[in-house]
Structures are given as C-alpha cells and as structure tokens.
Amino acid sequence: MGRREDAATEGLDPEQREAVLAPRGPVCVLAGAGTGKTRTITRRIAHLVASGHVGSGQVLAVTFTARAAGEMRTRLRALGVDGPGQPPVQARTFHAAALRQLRYFWPRVVGGAPWEVLEGKLRLVGQAAQRAGAPTTRESLRDLASEIEWAKASLVPADDYAAAAARDARDVPAPAEQVAQVYSTYEALKNRAEVLDFDDLLLHTAAALEEHPEVAHEFHERYRCFVVDEFQDVTPAQHRLLRAWLGGRDDLTVVGDANQTIYSFAGASPSYLLDFPRTFPEATVVRLVRDYRSTPQVVAAANTVIGAARGRAAGSRLRLEGQRPPGPAPDFSEHDDEPAEGVAVAGAIRDLIDEGVPPAEIAVLYRVNAQSEVYEQALGDAGIAYQVRGGERFFQRTEVRTAVAALRTAAARAPADAVGPGMVSLVRAVLGEQGLTTEPPAGAAGQGAARQRWESLRALAELAEELVASVPDADLGAFQAELTARAQAQHPPTVQGVTLASLHAAKGLEWDAVFLVGLTDGTMPIQHADGDDAAIEEERRLFYVGVTRARVHLRMSWALSRSAGGRRSRRRSRFLYGLVPEEHPAARVPTGRDGGGARGKPVCRICGKPLTEPASTKLGRCSTHPSDIDESLLEALKSWRSTEAKARSVPAYVVFTDATLIALAEQRPHDPSGLVAIPGIGSSKLERYGTEVLTLLREHAS
C-alpha cells in the first residue's frame, strides 16, 4: 500500500500534492490552464483507493466529454487503481453516468422496458414548430432545439420559459411565447412516443433518486466518493443530479477554472465553482497556477488576455506562472483577405513541419466552423494532411471499420503467445494486409483519402503499442475491448495531420503549435455579443482558451477583407490591443477604410462605417450604437482629472474633456497606441498623462 501511495504523489508540485493528500471530504481545486488538473485528480483518486478510504468501485468521476472520461480511465489504469478482482472506477460524462443509472433503476421507478434515447430532436421539434406556427427551416429548428436544451439545462419548464428568457435577455429565435409553445408541444410529443432526449437523462435520474428512497439508498451504498472535472461548466440540471448523487454527503472533489467558462449560452454557470467554499465552509481549497504546458511567452500572452477581463470574481483571478524553458514570442500577422491569410498559415505550417514539428502537434483554431473552408483549401493545396475536429468520427471511417473487423477475425485464431509485443506484431501484420506500410504513400498517391487511410491504420497500430505500455500482458482480445470502449466513448487515437477545430471544440486539448485565425471584431468577439458585457467577457474567455492551447508556438492572424480584392474594412479583434507589441508592424491602429495605418477617415469600431460627427469620432462609434461605458471607471477618471486640474490650477477640460473621459471609459485602451487612437489625446498629453491613465485603467480592470 505504501508504494501505491508514493506513486500517487511522486513528481507532484506542493499545490498538486496538497490537493492529492487533502483529507476525505469537500475539496475544491482551482486549476489554471496547463497546471496538471487531470493528473492531480487521478492521483487523488489513486491515493484515496490506496489508503483504504474508498474502494475503486465506490468512486464516480464525471467530466464533460467522452474523450476526457476516456483519458481519465486510461490514466487510472496506468496508476493501477483497478486491482485484480476489483470493480473499476466509473469515469463517465454526466449523461453517460445518468443513462447507465436510469436503465438500471427504470423497472422499479417506471416499470416496463426503458424508453429509447433520441439521437436527435429536430424531427419532433419540427412537428412542434409546425403546430405552433413557428419557422420550420433547418436553421430555425436548430435554434429552437438549442433554446429547449438551454431551458431544460437551466431547470426552466415550458410554462416559465417566456419569463426566464426575458430575465436572462435571451436572443430568442421566435417570440418567447411561441418558443414556449414549441417547447411544451415537443415535450408532449416526446412523452407520447415514449422516448427521452439527453436532457431527460439528467432530470429523470435526479427525480428517481429524489422521489424513491429505496433507489437512493441503493445508489448511496454503491457510490461514496465523487469527483467532478470542469466544474465551472456545470448547469443547474447537472448540479441537481450531483446533489441527488451526494444525498447530503460531502465526499466531493471538484476541479475547474472560472477563466475557462465558455458555455454560459447553454446554461453553464461558474457560480457553483466560485461558491463552493461557501457551500462547504470546511472545504479544502487549493489553487494550481504553475503552468507546465506552455512557454513563459505563451503564458504571458494568456495572462495579458484574461487580465483585461472586466468583473472577474475573486476565485477566478488565477495568474499563471510558466514552468517551461523560454520559447519564441507569439507571432502576429495582418492580411489583405482571408485567402491570403489561409495561404500564409499553410506556409507557416509547412515551415514548422520542415523544422520537425509533427503535423498532429499543430492546430488551426477559429471561432465558427464556417471559417474552416479557407484553411482546408490552403492546406490541401500545400499537400499537408489535416483532420477537421467535429467531422467524421474516427471509428466510423470505412478503413477503420474494415480493419477492426479484420482484427476481430484474427483474434479468434491468435496464438497463445500473442501477448504484449507479440500482440503488437500481430496487429501490425493484420493492418499490413489492409494497406499499412512502414512509410506513408509518396507522391500524388499519398494525398487526400489515401493519406487519411494510411494515417488511420497507423493510429490503430500505435494504439496497440500504447495499450501494451500500460498493460504489458495485453492480448488481441484486450485490444478489441479497448477499441470498443474508445468507440463508445468517442475517444479516438491520435491521427497524424494538422487539426482544424473551433475554439469550443479545442477545449481540453493542446498542441505544440496553435494558429488562432480570423481574429477580427465581429468574429472574435462574435458580432451578436456586442452590446452585452457578459457576452463579450465570455468571448474573451473563449479567446483565452485558444491562447492556452499552445505549448510553444502561438500565431495570431486576421484579414481585413473576406474575399480577395474586397474592401479592407475589418478591424483586428479588440482582444489583441495590449497583446501585440507596440513595435510590431501589425500594432498600428486602423483609422481609415483601408484598414491599415494610413491616415484616413475615422470609422466606427463596432460596425466599421465612416464617422463624421465630432462626438462620434471622439467615442469611436456611431451615435446609434448603445454605450458600453464602465460607469465606475468613468467616476474614477473624473476624480483623477479633478485632482490633476487642481494641482495644475487649470480647468478640468484642459486636462481631458468629458467626451475624452467617456471614450476612455468605453474603449478601455491597454497601451499607448490605444490611447492615441482616441481623438484628443496627442503626443503631448500622452507624455504628460499616459502613464497615470494607463495605470488607472489597469488597476480598475483588475
């Protein structure tokens, strides 16, 4: 037992060790990006089991993606947590855990066979929309389905939807009363057909535990220790289920980072994480800030991005401390149009590959999936293999399904000594018959579908090697079980090829090199977030997630026009101000319709239209756009101006006019270039007041 305890804490830093060895009971780990949270929580589980506090089969660990759950199971297995004859730790998503429990308890709670789970709800939503007279285009139905999912995740019934939508200022896809009618009709149609959607899994499982004491007693006897990853993204429905699981107990470890809350639109709330010490006053709270993922240069960029956030709660103020050796500074580039940006990104990727960076360690991340096309085209033209995350699932690929079937046939006649390295050799032989060669196909035959097929087969072979590394006596049957488990968990092996993914899909992943592309206002932050401070801050957190995916190379780019030869009217993302070094060519502040630094007519920072009125020019926005002023910052600026004016014995407006103060409180510049972009602040005022004003702005932001 002592050796297993040592293994649980070996190589941990003091904060990680504190979290692992914390006494059984409520533990809250505030873990910044790259600080080893998965390592910490799996080691904590290993320690609790090894020290006899809990049996492995009494632990339920939940996270938000099947991939993360699969990774957790793999790490626990490598730690030897599941001993011979012992039931394994259950590491699942919230929905997978609820589905398993609901199926088990269904005969006692409902009776009869469990209802089937809908793969998708659009068909029933379409029927409900038609009856309610709501729009029935595919896009409209997706929006209606998303609203229903938000309502159920937020524990909002159909009768209360309209009031809740108004309270939360939801951007509803139809009149709120009509959405409520669609929601109500959808629920009726679903119940009549005796089917469940994924949200029902959480709600019905919670209800079974809340309303049936004998069911709750059996569950509480089975599971005694709970671990929840990504706790900042818990929804009210998930939190209700967690409370039902706990049943008044407090053997709970939660891990999260409020700076990475990016699913508020779907009902997630960081409040459960931030309020954990108040919910459990005796809780152990540990902060992990040592970033082992990224170079100090990437860490500094991440801290700059999140340091500019407004309204940050105390529990979210984690400033990362880079632990890796220094690396290259982040790179920034501005392009005339998106095709040019795509070509430049592909060229830079080719250079990295030539320098020895594996393609699988490179990612291109964007705000919305529609942006991927230009990069798919550029990478294809450059002959660089890529995969689109969120595209065809690995285990559904034709070549993978054929190979798995061949491995199944081989398992039936495998020799007894085909274990460990012998099993790997057998796998490679079987895959060789499917087209796996020692070297990738060359020339024209090595592009497109042929290269993808080869990469898929190689990934399967490497997965066999990975299994043997953790289970030395694994045979072909064990490999088959591993493939089945990964397919069910949507946990594919690593495939060599550049990853294209949205920022949301990149959460929880990391690469040696990350390209953040399309960084223009209206895309990052997304256009519909403008005018909503909370939405803008969520966009900032999403950008922060993108920055923190990079280990070594971080490149950020934007294009001034969508199409080649188009009007260069875009502005780089507001999140880049203070991030791009002042001496960098891309740091110039756009003032004209050419989008560059040439003198020209001032344009609205929100919509890009030319500004003609002096007041609008000063504010940097059209008068028709709502103000996004920080009132407390404005008061602080006025107080500073009053003190300065008295010290100089001049009228207040000589220091700065009211319009200039309002512009400062709205635009909140982070650096000298941002200050001088505001009309009325020239070189003399920058020299006299710049340092004090920027200091005041930074203090207020923190």
N, C-alpha and C positions, 0 to 999 in steps of 0.2 A: 504493500500500500504506500509505503514511504516513497518508493521510486516513482509511482504514478503521481504522487503529489508534487515531487520535484519536477517531473515532466510538465506538469500543469503551469509551473511558474518560471521554468527555465527560459532565459533570454528576454524577460519582460522588463520594461522600464518601471520606475517606482509607482507611477499612477496606474499602469496596467495591473501591476502586482496587487495594488490596493483593491482594485475592482475584483480581481480574481479571488482574493482571500477574504473579502468582506463577509461578515457573518451571514448566515441564512436569514432571510428577511427581505424587506424592500431595499433595492439598490438602484440608483439612477446614475447611468454613465452618460455624461455629456461629451460626446466624441466628435471632434472636428474631422474634416475630410482627411483621409490618409493616415489617421492616428492608430490604426490597427484594431478597430472595434470588433470585427468578426473574430480575429484572433483572440481578443480579450474575452468575448462572451463564450466562445467554445472552450477556452481554457477554464473559465469559471464553471461551466457545466462539468468538465472533466474533474475539476477539484471537488465539487460537491459530491460527485459519484464516488471518487476515490477515497474521500474522507468519511464515507458512510452516511452523509447527511440525507441522501436520497438515492433510490435505485434508478438505474438508467431508464427503465420503463416508466418511471413516475415523472419524467421530465417532458414537458411540452414546450417546444421552442417554435415561435411563429415569426414569419417575416412577410414581405410584401410581394415577392416574386418567386416563381418556381425555381428560377436559376439560383437565387440567393439561398433558398431552402436546400437545393441540391448541393451547393458549395458547403453549407453548414454540415450536412450529413457526411460529405467527403472528409472534412477536417476532423469531425468527431471520430470517424472510423480510423483515421490516421493516428489519433491520440489514444486509440484502444479503449474508448469509453464503453463500447458494446462488447462485453466479455462473453466467453463461450457459455451458451445456455441462458444468457441474459437477454431480455427484450430490449430492442434498441431505443434510443432517444427518439421521440417523434419530432422531426423538424419539418414543418409544413407551412404553407401560406395559411392565412386566416380562413380563406374559402375552402381549401383542401381539408383542413382540420375539421371545419364545420360540416362539410359534406360527409366525411367519414363517421362523425358522431351522429349526425341526423339519420343516416341509413341504419346505424346500429339501434338507435332508440325508436325509430319510426313505428315498428309494430306495437310498442307499448303506448306511445303517445298519440298516434293517429289510427293505427290499425291498417291491415292490408299491406300491399306492396308499396314501397316508396315511390313517390311521383318522380317522373323523369325531369332532368335538368335541361332547360333550353340552351342550345348552343348560341342562339342569337335571338333578340327580341323584336327585330324590325318588322317581321310579318304581323305579329299581334299588335304592335304599336301602329302599324299601317291600318289595320282594321279599326282600331280605336279612334285614330285620327279621322278616318273617313266618316265614322258615325258622329264625331264631334264637329265635322265641317272644317277641320284644320288642314293645313297644307300637307300633301302626301308625296312630294318629291323625295328622292332618296336622301338628299341633304337635310330637308326638313325633318324627316323621320329620325335621322341620326341625332339631330339637335333635340327633338322631343324625347328620344330614348335617354340622352345624356341628362336631361332635366329630371326624368323619372329616377335615374340612378342617383343623382345628387340628392333628391328628396328622400329616397329610402336610406341612403347612407347617412343622411342628417336626421333620421327618425321623424320625418315630416310626412304625415298621412295626406291623402288627396284632399280632404276637406280643409286642411290648413295650408295647402300649397300657396295659394294666392297671397295670403298674409305673410308667409315666410319669404316668398320671392320679393315682396315689397320691402320687407325688413332688411334683407341682405342685398338689396339693389341688384337682383339677378338680371342679366341680359337675356330676357326670355325670348324664345323663338316664335311665340304667338301670344295673344292676350292671356294674362295669367289665369283667368277663369276658364279659358278654353284649354290651356295646358292641364289644369286641374281635372277637367272633364276627360281628356285623353288618358290621364293617369288613372282615374277611377275606373274607366271602361277597360283599360288594359288589365288592371288587377282582376276585374270580374271575368274577362275572357280567359285569363291565365288560370284562375281557380276552376272555372267551368271545364277547362281542358285537362285539369289535374296535372299541371306542370309547374315547375319552380324556375325562377331566374336566379342568378348568382347572388343577388342581394338577399333573396329569401333564405339562402343557406344560413347566413348570419342571424337573421331575425328569428327564424323558426328554431334554430338551435338554442339561442338565448331564451326564447319562450319556453322550450322544453325543460330547460334547467330551472327557470324561474317558477314555473307553474306545476312541476311534478317533483315533489320532494324525494321520491324513491329514485328517480332518474338522477337528480342532483347528487344524492348520497353515493350512488354507484360511481358517478364520474369523479367526485371529490376523493373517493377512496383510491381510484386509479391514478389520478394526476395530482401531484402535491407541490410541484415546482414549475414555475412558468418564466419564460424568457421571451421578451418581445423586442425585435430589432426594428429600426427605422420608426421609432415611437413618435417622431414628430409628424408622421403622416397618418396617424390613426384617425378614423372617422368616428362620429358618435355611435354608429351601429357596431363597429368593431370594438369600441370601448365598452358598450353594453354587454357584448358577448364576453369580453375579458372579465368584467365584473362577475358575470354568471359563472365563469370558469373558476374564479377565485373563491366565490362563495363566502366572502368575509375574511378570508385568509390574506396573508401579506407576503408569502414566499414568491416574490416577483422581482425580476431584474429587467429593467428597460434600458434601451440604448438609443440615442438619437442626437440629432444636431438641428436646432431650430433654424440655423442658417441655410439648411437644405430643404426647407418646407416648400414644395413646388406643386402640391396637389390641392390647394385650397379650393380651386374651382370644382373639385369633385367631392367636397365636403370634409377634407382633412383639416385638422387643426393642431397647431403646436402647443395649444394650451394644456393638453394632458401631460406633455413632457415638462413644460415650464412650471406647471402647478404641482408636479409630483412631490416636491418636498413639503408642500402644504397639505396634500392629501395624506401623505405618510410622514408626519413630523419626525419620526425616529429613523427615517431612511438614511442610508449611506449615499452621499453624492460625490462622485469622482469626475474630474474634468480631464479629458485627454486632449492635449494640444500639440504634442510632438508629432510632426508630420514626417512619416517615413516614406511617403510615396513620392513627393515632388522635391525638386531642387529648391534652394533658397530663393532663386529668381522667380520661379513659378509661385512659391508660397507668398512672396512679397506682393506679386500681382493679385493673388487671391485676397490677401488682407486689404489691399487698396480698394478692391471692388466692394467687398462687404463692409468695409469701414465707412463707406459713404452712405450706407443704408440709413433710412430715417425710421424713428420709432422702434428701435431694437429693444426688446426686453432684456433684462439683466442676464438671464440664463442663456441668451443667445450670443453674448459678447465673448466668443472664443477667438483669440488671436493665435493663429497657427505659428509654430516655431519649426522651421525647416531643419531636418536632421541629415539630409544627404549632402554629398560634396557639391560645390558650385557647378552650374551648368550654363548654357547660353542664355542670354537675355531674351525675353519674349520678343517676337518679331511682329511688326505691324505693316500692312500694305493697303494702299488705296488703288482702285482700278476704275477704268472708264466705264466698264459694263460687266454684267455677270459672266458672259462667255470668256472675257479676258481674265476675270478672277478665277474661273474654273481651270483655264489653261495654266495660269500661274501656279495654282495649287497643285495640279498634276505634275508640273515641272519640279516643284519643290519636293514633292513626294518621291519622284524618281531620284533626285539627288540624295535623299535620306536612305533610300533602298540601296543605292550605289555605295553609300558610306557604311552599310552593314545593318541598318535598322530593318528588322523583319517586317514584311507588309502587315502581318497580323498585329503588330505593335503600333500601327498608325490608324488614326481615325479622323474623319471629316464630320464635324457636328454642325447642325443647323437648327433653326427654330421650328420650322414646319416641314413636313415630309415633302411638300411640293418643290422644295428647293433642291432635292437630290438630283433631279434630272440633269442639270448642267454639269454636275460633278461626275455622274455616271458616264456622260458623253465624253468628258475630258479624260477620265481615267481609261475608258475603253479605247479612245484614240491613241493614248500613250502606251497601250499594251500592258496596263497594270491591273492585276486581278483585284477584284473588290467583292464585297458582300453587303447587301442592304439589310441592316438590322430591322426586323419587323416584316421582312419579306417572307419568302417561302421557308417554312420550318425545316431545319436540317433533317430530321428523321422522316420527313415526308418526301424528300428528294428521291427520284426514281432510282438513282445509283445506290443510295443508302439502303433503301428498302430491299433491293436485289441482293446487296452484299449481306445484309442481316439475315435474309432467307438462306443464303449460301452458308453462312456461319452456323445457322441452326441445323442444317443438314450435316455439316462437318462435326458438330458436337455429338451427334448420335453414333458416330464411328471413330471418335477421337481415341487414340491410345491412352493407356492409363498413366503414362509418364508425361503427358502433355499438360504439365503444370508449370507455373512460373515462366521462366524464359522459354521453355518448350511450348507453352501455350501461345506466347507472343510469336514464335516462329511459325506455328500452325496458322495463326490469324493472318500473318503476312503472306503465307503461301496461298490461302484461300482468297485473299484480296488481290493477289497477283493474278489469279485466274479471272478476276473482274476488271483488271486493267491497271492495277497499281504497279508502278515501276520504280526503280531506285532513284531515277531522275525525272523531273517533270517533263512533259512533252515539249518539244522545241519548235521554233518557227511558228508558222501560221496555224499548225495543228495544236499549238499549245495555248491558244487564246480562247476566250469565251467559254462555251459549255464544256469543251474538252478539258480545259484547265480546271473548271469548277469540279468536274467529275473526279479528276486526279486528286485535287485538294480534299474532297470529301473522303475518299478512300484512305488517304494518308492520315486524316484526322482520326479515323477509326483505328488504324494501326497504332497511332500514338496514344490513343485512349487505352488500348490493351496494355501498353508499356506503363502508363500511369497507374492502372489498376494493380499490376504486379509490384510496383514500387511501394504501394501501401498494403497489399495483401500478397505476400511472396508466394503462397501456395495456391493462388487462384488458378482455376481451370477454365475450360471453354464454357462450362455451364455458368460459372460465376460471371464471366464476361457477358454472357447472354442476359443474365439478371441485371447487370449494370446497365446495359443498353436499354433494357425495358424500363428500368427505373428512370433513366435520364430522359427517355422519350416521353414518359408520363409526366415528368416534372418540367419538360421543356428546357432541359439543361444540356445543350449541345456541346460537343467538344470544340476546341479552338480550330478554326479553319484559316489557313494562310491566305490572306487577302486583306486589303485595306477595308476598314469598316466605315460604312456610311450610316449615320444614325441621327435621329432628332435628339435634342438636348434632354428631353424627358426620357427617351429610351436609353440614354447613356448613363442614367443614374445608377450608381453602384458598380460601374465599370471603370477601367483605367487603361491607359496606353502610354508607350514611351513618347509618342509624338501626337499632338492634337492640333487640328486646324479648326478654329472657330470661324465660320464663314457667314457672309451675308449680314454683317453687323451694322445695319442702318436703322435709324429711327423709323418706326412703322413696322419693322420686322423684329428687332431686338432693342427696345421692348416692342411687342406686338401692337399694332395700331389700336385695337379695341381696348387696350389697357389705359390709353391716355385719358386723363381727367379723373382717374381713380387712383389715389395714392397707394391703397393696399395692393391693387393690381400691378402698379409699377414696381412696388417693392418685391412682389413675387417674381416678376420678370428679372429683377436684379439678382434675386437668389438663384434663379434658373441659370443666368449668366455665370454666377459664382460656381455653380455645379459644373458647368462646362470647363471653366478655368482649372478647377481642381481635379479634372480627369487626367491631366497631363503630368507625366513623371519628369521629363527632361525638356522636350521641345514643345513650345507653345507659340502658335502663329495665329494672328487675328487679322482678318481682312474684310473689306467691304467694297461695294461697287456703287458708282454714282448714277448708273442707269441700269435698267433691267435688260434691255436689248442692245445689241451692237448699233452704234450710231444714234442711240436715243438721247433725249435731253438729260443732261447730268444734273438733276435737280435733287438728288438724295443727300442727306446728311449722315455722317457716321453716327453710330449709336451714342447717346448721351452717357452711357456707362463707360465709354472709353476716355472721357475727359478726366484728367488726372492720372490716367494709366499710360497713355502714350507719352514718352519723354519729350520735353519741350524742344530739344534739338532735332528730333526725328522729322523727316520730311512730311510724314503723314500727320504731324501735330498741328499743322496750320489750320486756322479756324475758317471754315467756308463762309463767305459773305455774299457771294454772287450766285447767279443762276448757273454759272459754270461749275459750281460745286467745289471749286478749288480755292486757293488763297488769293486769287487776283481780286483787285478792287472791283466792286460791282454793287448792284442794288442789294440792300439787306432783304433777307427772306424770313418768313415765319419759321421758327424752329419746330413747329408742330406739323403744319401742312405744306410748307415749302413755298407758299405763294409770296410774291413780292410785297414788301411793306412800304407804305407811302406816308402814313400819318406819323408825326414825331413821337407821340406817345406809344404807338405800336412798335416803332423802330426801337425805342428805348427798352420796351419789355421783351422784344424779340418774338412777338406773337401777334396774330390778328386779334383785334378787339372782340371778335365774336367767340373766341375760344375762352372757356372758363379759366379763371385764375387757379394756379396750383401753388399759391403762396403759403409759406410757412409763417403763420402769424406770430408765433413765439420768437422765431428768428428775426422777423421784422422789428419787433419790440426791442430785441437785443441790439440790433443795428442802430435803431433810433437813439437808444441810450448811449451807445458808443459815440455816435455823431454829436450828441449834445455835449458829452464830456470833451470831445475833441474841439468843438466850436468854442466852448468856454475857455479852454486852455489857450486857444489862438486868438481869442477876442474877435471872432468873426461870426456872421450869421450862419445858422446851421446849413442853409442851402449852399453856402460857399464850399463846405466840405463835400457833401453829396446832396443832390436834390431828392425829394420824396420819390420821384419816378425811378431814380437810380437805386435807391434802397429797396423799392418794390421789385425791381428787376433782379437785384442780388438775392432777395428772399425767395423769388420764384425759381431762378435758374441755379442757384447754389453752386457757383463755379468752384473748382477744386485747385486751380493753378493760375499762374499769371496770364496764360493765354486765354483762359476762360474769363478773367476779369476784364481784359482789354477788349474782349468781344462785345462787351456791353457798352453801347454808345454813352459817352460822358465820362468814361474812365480812360484817360490817355496816359502817356508815359510819365508825366509829372505826378499825377495822382497815384499811379501805380507805384512810383518810387516812394512817395510820401506815406501812403496808406496801405499799400498792397499787403505787406507782411501782417499788419494788425487785422485787416479784414479777413484774410485767409485763415489766420489763427482763430478768429471768432467763428468763422464758418465751420472749421474742423471741430472745434470744441462743441458747437451746437449739434453737429452730426453725430458725435459720439455719445 
